[in-house]
C-alpha cells in the first residue's frame, strides 16, 4: 500500500455516495447520494456544500456543453438544468425499462451508460451497455453485464474501460471515435475476492486507471494493461468512486457509502461493523488527471 495524505473534504453521511465529477469551468465537485436521491456540489474555494437536485434518482453525472448536466439513474437518462427544467432523453429500449448505473461522455458528446438490474437476491437480469447519440438515438454496444459500474476513456480516446463488479473484472474495448462502436472486448483486470469489487474509476493524464474497490478499503492504480502500479489504503470499506479535481487536477476526490450493502460479493469474513464510509475524501497526488468530456445535447 502507498502512503498518501488523505483528508476529509466533505464530512458527510452519504448512504451511497457515488459518481463524483469535477466541473472545471466552475471549480466545483459534483456527486450523488443514490439512496437519498440527492445531487450535491462542493466548492473547495469557499468550502461550501449545497444540494443541486432532490427527488430524482441519480447514479451517474455528465456535464453538458450547452449548460446543465446529464443524469443517469433508475428512470433513465435525463438532460437536467434545474428541478423545474429536466427532460428525459431515454427511458426505454425495445420495451425494456432502462435502469442505469454509471455513465460517461465521449469526445463527440455522446453518452455511454450501463443498465443494472440487481436486487437483494442478486442479479435479476443481465445488464447492457448503451450508447446515446446526440440526436437521442440509442443502441446497445455490449450486453451480458452482471453489475454495471465504472467507465473511463483512455487519453487518446482509443480505448473504453468498463467495470463489471459482480464479475470482479475490468474490460477494455477498442473504441472508434467516429462511429462510437466498440469491439474486441478483453479482460485486463481480475480482482481477487479478498480485495473487494471494482467500482467507479477514472483515467489520469498518463493513461493509468484509478479504481475504487468497494468492500476493499482501497484505491488501485493500474497501468493500461491492468498491472497494479499503486495501492492507496482508505480508512473506510465501501469506497465507491474517484475523480480528479482541484485547480490543476492533481487532487483525487473519493466518494464512499455509509449504508452497508450486504451481498454475496463481500470478501470472506467481511465485518460490517467496521467503518463503511459516507464522507467525501481528498488525496493530494503528484499525478495530473484529465477533464471529462462534455455532452452535446440541446434543450
MILOLO-316047 format. One record per residue (C-alpha): x, y, z; residue number from 1. Coordinates in nm, 2 decimals. Layout:
<atoms>
ATOM / px / py / pz / dovo
ATOM / X / Y / Z / NUM
...
</atoms>
This chain:
<atoms>
ATOM / px / py / pz / dovo
ATOM / 0.00 / 0.00 / 0.00 / 1
ATOM / 0.12 / 0.35 / -0.08 / 2
ATOM / 0.11 / 0.61 / 0.20 / 3
ATOM / -0.08 / 0.91 / 0.09 / 4
ATOM / -0.21 / 1.23 / 0.26 / 5
ATOM / -0.58 / 1.15 / 0.29 / 6
ATOM / -0.82 / 1.41 / 0.43 / 7
ATOM / -1.19 / 1.45 / 0.46 / 8
ATOM / -1.31 / 1.71 / 0.20 / 9
ATOM / -1.68 / 1.69 / 0.30 / 10
ATOM / -1.76 / 1.54 / 0.63 / 11
ATOM / -2.09 / 1.37 / 0.54 / 12
ATOM / -2.31 / 1.07 / 0.60 / 13
ATOM / -2.40 / 0.97 / 0.24 / 14
ATOM / -2.59 / 0.65 / 0.24 / 15
ATOM / -2.44 / 0.57 / -0.11 / 16
ATOM / -2.21 / 0.85 / -0.21 / 17
ATOM / -2.12 / 0.80 / -0.58 / 18
ATOM / -2.04 / 0.94 / -0.92 / 19
ATOM / -1.80 / 1.23 / -0.84 / 20
ATOM / -1.71 / 1.46 / -1.13 / 21
ATOM / -1.51 / 1.78 / -1.14 / 22
ATOM / -1.67 / 2.08 / -1.31 / 23
ATOM / -1.36 / 2.26 / -1.44 / 24
ATOM / -1.55 / 2.58 / -1.55 / 25
ATOM / -1.70 / 2.64 / -1.21 / 26
ATOM / -1.42 / 2.47 / -1.00 / 27
ATOM / -1.67 / 2.26 / -0.81 / 28
ATOM / -1.71 / 1.89 / -0.73 / 29
ATOM / -2.05 / 1.72 / -0.81 / 30
ATOM / -2.15 / 1.39 / -0.67 / 31
ATOM / -2.47 / 1.20 / -0.56 / 32
ATOM / -2.62 / 1.01 / -0.27 / 33
ATOM / -2.81 / 0.74 / -0.46 / 34
ATOM / -3.02 / 0.61 / -0.18 / 35
ATOM / -3.13 / 0.96 / -0.08 / 36
ATOM / -3.20 / 1.08 / -0.44 / 37
ATOM / -2.97 / 1.38 / -0.38 / 38
ATOM / -2.71 / 1.55 / -0.60 / 39
ATOM / -2.45 / 1.77 / -0.42 / 40
ATOM / -2.20 / 2.03 / -0.52 / 41
ATOM / -1.89 / 2.14 / -0.32 / 42
ATOM / -1.67 / 2.44 / -0.38 / 43
ATOM / -1.32 / 2.40 / -0.23 / 44
ATOM / -1.26 / 2.77 / -0.28 / 45
ATOM / -1.51 / 2.87 / -0.01 / 46
ATOM / -1.57 / 2.53 / 0.15 / 47
ATOM / -1.94 / 2.55 / 0.07 / 48
ATOM / -2.16 / 2.24 / 0.01 / 49
ATOM / -2.52 / 2.26 / -0.12 / 50
ATOM / -2.79 / 2.04 / -0.28 / 51
ATOM / -2.83 / 2.07 / -0.65 / 52
ATOM / -3.11 / 1.83 / -0.71 / 53
ATOM / -3.37 / 1.65 / -0.49 / 54
ATOM / -3.61 / 1.37 / -0.55 / 55
ATOM / -3.46 / 1.23 / -0.88 / 56
ATOM / -3.27 / 0.90 / -0.86 / 57
ATOM / -2.92 / 0.98 / -1.00 / 58
ATOM / -2.63 / 0.74 / -1.01 / 59
ATOM / -2.42 / 0.90 / -1.28 / 60
ATOM / -2.34 / 1.25 / -1.39 / 61
ATOM / -2.21 / 1.41 / -1.71 / 62
ATOM / -2.16 / 1.78 / -1.78 / 63
ATOM / -2.33 / 1.93 / -2.08 / 64
ATOM / -2.16 / 2.17 / -2.32 / 65
ATOM / -2.46 / 2.39 / -2.36 / 66
ATOM / -2.53 / 2.41 / -1.99 / 67
ATOM / -2.70 / 2.17 / -1.75 / 68
ATOM / -2.60 / 1.81 / -1.68 / 69
ATOM / -2.68 / 1.46 / -1.79 / 70
ATOM / -2.82 / 1.24 / -1.51 / 71
ATOM / -2.83 / 0.86 / -1.53 / 72
ATOM / -3.04 / 0.67 / -1.29 / 73
ATOM / -3.33 / 0.43 / -1.23 / 74
ATOM / -3.57 / 0.63 / -1.45 / 75
ATOM / -3.33 / 0.65 / -1.75 / 76
ATOM / -3.11 / 0.94 / -1.89 / 77
ATOM / -3.21 / 1.30 / -1.84 / 78
ATOM / -3.09 / 1.64 / -1.95 / 79
ATOM / -3.11 / 1.85 / -1.63 / 80
ATOM / -3.10 / 2.22 / -1.59 / 81
ATOM / -3.30 / 2.26 / -1.27 / 82
ATOM / -3.56 / 2.08 / -1.08 / 83
ATOM / -3.82 / 2.25 / -1.30 / 84
ATOM / -3.63 / 2.21 / -1.62 / 85
ATOM / -3.55 / 1.85 / -1.68 / 86
ATOM / -3.60 / 1.64 / -2.00 / 87
ATOM / -3.59 / 1.27 / -2.03 / 88
ATOM / -3.36 / 1.16 / -2.31 / 89
ATOM / -3.41 / 0.78 / -2.29 / 90
ATOM / -3.61 / 0.56 / -2.05 / 91
ATOM / -3.70 / 0.26 / -2.26 / 92
ATOM / -3.54 / 0.05 / -2.54 / 93
ATOM / -3.73 / -0.23 / -2.72 / 94
ATOM / -3.99 / -0.25 / -2.44 / 95
ATOM / -3.72 / -0.28 / -2.18 / 96
ATOM / -3.71 / -0.02 / -1.89 / 97
ATOM / -3.37 / 0.14 / -1.87 / 98
ATOM / -3.24 / 0.14 / -1.52 / 99
ATOM / -2.89 / 0.29 / -1.54 / 100
ATOM / -2.60 / 0.30 / -1.31 / 101
ATOM / -2.27 / 0.47 / -1.41 / 102
ATOM / -2.22 / 0.67 / -1.73 / 103
ATOM / -1.95 / 0.86 / -1.92 / 104
ATOM / -1.94 / 1.11 / -2.21 / 105
ATOM / -1.72 / 1.06 / -2.51 / 106
ATOM / -1.53 / 1.32 / -2.71 / 107
ATOM / -1.82 / 1.36 / -2.96 / 108
ATOM / -2.06 / 1.44 / -2.68 / 109
ATOM / -2.23 / 1.11 / -2.68 / 110
ATOM / -2.32 / 0.92 / -2.36 / 111
ATOM / -2.23 / 0.56 / -2.27 / 112
ATOM / -2.43 / 0.41 / -1.98 / 113
ATOM / -2.48 / 0.06 / -1.84 / 114
ATOM / -2.80 / -0.08 / -1.71 / 115
ATOM / -2.82 / -0.26 / -1.38 / 116
ATOM / -3.10 / -0.49 / -1.25 / 117
ATOM / -2.98 / -0.60 / -0.91 / 118
ATOM / -3.19 / -0.70 / -0.61 / 119
ATOM / -3.11 / -0.82 / -0.26 / 120
ATOM / -3.11 / -1.17 / -0.41 / 121
ATOM / -2.86 / -1.08 / -0.67 / 122
ATOM / -2.89 / -1.02 / -1.05 / 123
ATOM / -3.25 / -1.01 / -1.16 / 124
ATOM / -3.14 / -0.99 / -1.53 / 125
ATOM / -2.82 / -0.91 / -1.72 / 126
ATOM / -2.75 / -0.55 / -1.80 / 127
ATOM / -2.63 / -0.39 / -2.12 / 128
ATOM / -2.41 / -0.11 / -2.22 / 129
ATOM / -2.59 / 0.16 / -2.43 / 130
ATOM / -2.47 / 0.45 / -2.64 / 131
ATOM / -2.69 / 0.75 / -2.66 / 132
ATOM / -2.61 / 0.97 / -2.96 / 133
ATOM / -2.65 / 1.35 / -2.96 / 134
ATOM / -2.97 / 1.31 / -3.17 / 135
ATOM / -3.11 / 1.09 / -2.88 / 136
ATOM / -3.09 / 0.77 / -3.09 / 137
ATOM / -2.99 / 0.48 / -2.87 / 138
ATOM / -2.83 / 0.15 / -2.93 / 139
ATOM / -2.67 / -0.15 / -2.74 / 140
ATOM / -2.29 / -0.17 / -2.77 / 141
ATOM / -2.24 / -0.46 / -2.53 / 142
ATOM / -2.45 / -0.70 / -2.32 / 143
ATOM / -2.44 / -0.98 / -2.07 / 144
ATOM / -2.31 / -0.75 / -1.79 / 145
ATOM / -2.38 / -0.86 / -1.43 / 146
ATOM / -2.33 / -0.55 / -1.23 / 147
ATOM / -2.26 / -0.25 / -1.45 / 148
ATOM / -2.02 / 0.01 / -1.29 / 149
ATOM / -1.74 / 0.25 / -1.37 / 150
ATOM / -1.65 / 0.37 / -1.72 / 151
ATOM / -1.34 / 0.56 / -1.84 / 152
ATOM / -1.18 / 0.65 / -2.17 / 153
ATOM / -0.80 / 0.64 / -2.24 / 154
ATOM / -0.64 / 0.98 / -2.31 / 155
ATOM / -0.61 / 0.91 / -2.68 / 156
ATOM / -0.98 / 0.80 / -2.70 / 157
ATOM / -0.89 / 0.47 / -2.85 / 158
ATOM / -1.00 / 0.25 / -2.55 / 159
ATOM / -1.30 / 0.24 / -2.33 / 160
ATOM / -1.27 / 0.07 / -1.98 / 161
ATOM / -1.57 / -0.08 / -1.81 / 162
ATOM / -1.61 / -0.24 / -1.47 / 163
ATOM / -1.84 / -0.54 / -1.41 / 164
ATOM / -1.84 / -0.55 / -1.03 / 165
ATOM / -2.01 / -0.89 / -0.99 / 166
ATOM / -1.77 / -1.05 / -1.24 / 167
ATOM / -1.49 / -0.88 / -1.04 / 168
ATOM / -1.33 / -0.76 / -1.36 / 169
ATOM / -1.25 / -0.46 / -1.58 / 170
ATOM / -1.29 / -0.48 / -1.95 / 171
ATOM / -1.11 / -0.28 / -2.22 / 172
ATOM / -1.27 / -0.22 / -2.56 / 173
ATOM / -1.12 / -0.09 / -2.88 / 174
ATOM / -1.32 / 0.23 / -2.94 / 175
ATOM / -1.40 / 0.41 / -3.27 / 176
ATOM / -1.45 / 0.78 / -3.21 / 177
ATOM / -1.61 / 0.83 / -3.55 / 178
ATOM / -1.88 / 0.57 / -3.52 / 179
ATOM / -1.89 / 0.52 / -3.14 / 180
ATOM / -1.86 / 0.14 / -3.19 / 181
ATOM / -1.68 / -0.09 / -2.95 / 182
ATOM / -1.50 / -0.41 / -3.04 / 183
ATOM / -1.25 / -0.68 / -2.92 / 184
ATOM / -1.35 / -0.68 / -2.55 / 185
ATOM / -1.08 / -0.82 / -2.33 / 186
ATOM / -1.04 / -0.85 / -1.96 / 187
ATOM / -0.74 / -0.66 / -1.83 / 188
ATOM / -0.81 / -0.68 / -1.45 / 189
ATOM / -0.94 / -0.96 / -1.24 / 190
ATOM / -0.99 / -0.85 / -0.88 / 191
ATOM / -0.93 / -1.12 / -0.61 / 192
ATOM / -1.23 / -1.17 / -0.38 / 193
ATOM / -1.04 / -1.05 / -0.07 / 194
ATOM / -0.97 / -0.71 / -0.23 / 195
ATOM / -1.34 / -0.62 / -0.28 / 196
ATOM / -1.51 / -0.54 / -0.61 / 197
ATOM / -1.41 / -0.28 / -0.88 / 198
ATOM / -1.65 / 0.01 / -0.87 / 199
ATOM / -1.61 / 0.37 / -1.01 / 200
ATOM / -1.30 / 0.47 / -1.20 / 201
ATOM / -1.11 / 0.74 / -1.38 / 202
ATOM / -0.80 / 0.77 / -1.60 / 203
ATOM / -0.51 / 1.01 / -1.54 / 204
ATOM / -0.31 / 1.21 / -1.80 / 205
ATOM / -0.06 / 0.92 / -1.83 / 206
ATOM / -0.33 / 0.67 / -1.92 / 207
ATOM / -0.34 / 0.48 / -1.59 / 208
ATOM / -0.67 / 0.37 / -1.44 / 209
ATOM / -0.76 / 0.47 / -1.08 / 210
ATOM / -1.03 / 0.23 / -0.95 / 211
ATOM / -1.23 / 0.24 / -0.63 / 212
ATOM / -1.26 / -0.10 / -0.46 / 213
ATOM / -1.60 / -0.14 / -0.28 / 214
ATOM / -1.56 / -0.36 / 0.03 / 215
ATOM / -1.18 / -0.34 / -0.03 / 216
ATOM / -1.10 / -0.02 / 0.16 / 217
ATOM / -0.86 / 0.08 / -0.12 / 218
ATOM / -0.80 / 0.26 / -0.45 / 219
ATOM / -0.58 / 0.09 / -0.70 / 220
ATOM / -0.39 / 0.25 / -0.99 / 221
ATOM / -0.35 / 0.01 / -1.28 / 222
ATOM / -0.14 / 0.06 / -1.59 / 223
ATOM / -0.31 / 0.03 / -1.93 / 224
ATOM / -0.25 / -0.34 / -1.94 / 225
ATOM / -0.40 / -0.40 / -1.59 / 226
ATOM / -0.08 / -0.44 / -1.39 / 227
ATOM / -0.10 / -0.29 / -1.04 / 228
ATOM / 0.12 / 0.02 / -1.01 / 229
ATOM / 0.00 / 0.17 / -0.68 / 230
ATOM / -0.24 / 0.10 / -0.39 / 231
ATOM / -0.38 / 0.36 / -0.15 / 232
ATOM / -0.54 / 0.23 / 0.17 / 233
ATOM / -0.86 / 0.40 / 0.27 / 234
ATOM / -1.00 / 0.43 / 0.63 / 235
ATOM / -1.34 / 0.30 / 0.52 / 236
ATOM / -1.46 / -0.01 / 0.35 / 237
ATOM / -1.72 / 0.10 / 0.09 / 238
ATOM / -1.51 / 0.31 / -0.15 / 239
ATOM / -1.74 / 0.38 / -0.44 / 240
ATOM / -1.57 / 0.61 / -0.70 / 241
ATOM / -1.30 / 0.86 / -0.78 / 242
ATOM / -1.25 / 1.18 / -0.98 / 243
ATOM / -0.96 / 1.42 / -1.03 / 244
ATOM / -1.02 / 1.77 / -0.93 / 245
ATOM / -0.87 / 2.09 / -0.80 / 246
ATOM / -0.72 / 2.38 / -0.99 / 247
ATOM / -0.46 / 2.17 / -1.16 / 248
ATOM / -0.64 / 1.84 / -1.14 / 249
ATOM / -0.39 / 1.68 / -0.90 / 250
ATOM / -0.63 / 1.61 / -0.62 / 251
ATOM / -0.82 / 1.28 / -0.62 / 252
ATOM / -1.17 / 1.31 / -0.48 / 253
ATOM / -1.32 / 0.98 / -0.34 / 254
ATOM / -1.68 / 0.91 / -0.26 / 255
ATOM / -1.78 / 0.65 / -0.01 / 256
ATOM / -2.10 / 0.49 / 0.13 / 257
ATOM / -2.22 / 0.48 / 0.49 / 258
ATOM / -2.50 / 0.23 / 0.45 / 259
ATOM / -2.38 / -0.13 / 0.44 / 260
ATOM / -2.47 / -0.31 / 0.12 / 261
ATOM / -2.50 / -0.68 / 0.21 / 262
ATOM / -2.43 / -0.91 / -0.09 / 263
ATOM / -2.26 / -1.24 / -0.18 / 264
ATOM / -1.98 / -1.03 / -0.33 / 265
ATOM / -1.84 / -0.93 / 0.01 / 266
ATOM / -1.50 / -1.08 / 0.08 / 267
ATOM / -1.48 / -1.39 / 0.30 / 268
ATOM / -1.50 / -1.29 / 0.67 / 269
ATOM / -1.61 / -0.93 / 0.59 / 270
ATOM / -1.70 / -0.74 / 0.91 / 271
ATOM / -2.00 / -0.50 / 0.85 / 272
ATOM / -1.94 / -0.34 / 1.19 / 273
ATOM / -1.62 / -0.17 / 1.08 / 274
ATOM / -1.64 / 0.18 / 0.93 / 275
ATOM / -1.82 / 0.17 / 0.59 / 276
ATOM / -1.79 / 0.53 / 0.48 / 277
ATOM / -2.02 / 0.82 / 0.40 / 278
ATOM / -1.78 / 1.12 / 0.36 / 279
ATOM / -1.60 / 1.26 / 0.05 / 280
ATOM / -1.22 / 1.23 / 0.08 / 281
ATOM / -0.95 / 1.42 / -0.10 / 282
ATOM / -0.60 / 1.29 / -0.17 / 283
ATOM / -0.32 / 1.52 / -0.29 / 284
ATOM / -0.12 / 1.35 / -0.57 / 285
ATOM / 0.19 / 1.40 / -0.78 / 286
ATOM / -0.01 / 1.29 / -1.09 / 287
ATOM / -0.24 / 1.50 / -1.30 / 288
ATOM / -0.59 / 1.39 / -1.41 / 289
ATOM / -0.79 / 1.49 / -1.71 / 290
ATOM / -1.11 / 1.69 / -1.75 / 291
ATOM / -1.41 / 1.49 / -1.85 / 292
ATOM / -1.56 / 1.53 / -2.20 / 293
ATOM / -1.87 / 1.74 / -2.23 / 294
ATOM / -2.20 / 1.61 / -2.36 / 295
ATOM / -2.36 / 1.78 / -2.66 / 296
ATOM / -2.74 / 1.78 / -2.61 / 297
ATOM / -2.97 / 2.08 / -2.66 / 298
ATOM / -3.30 / 2.17 / -2.50 / 299
</atoms>
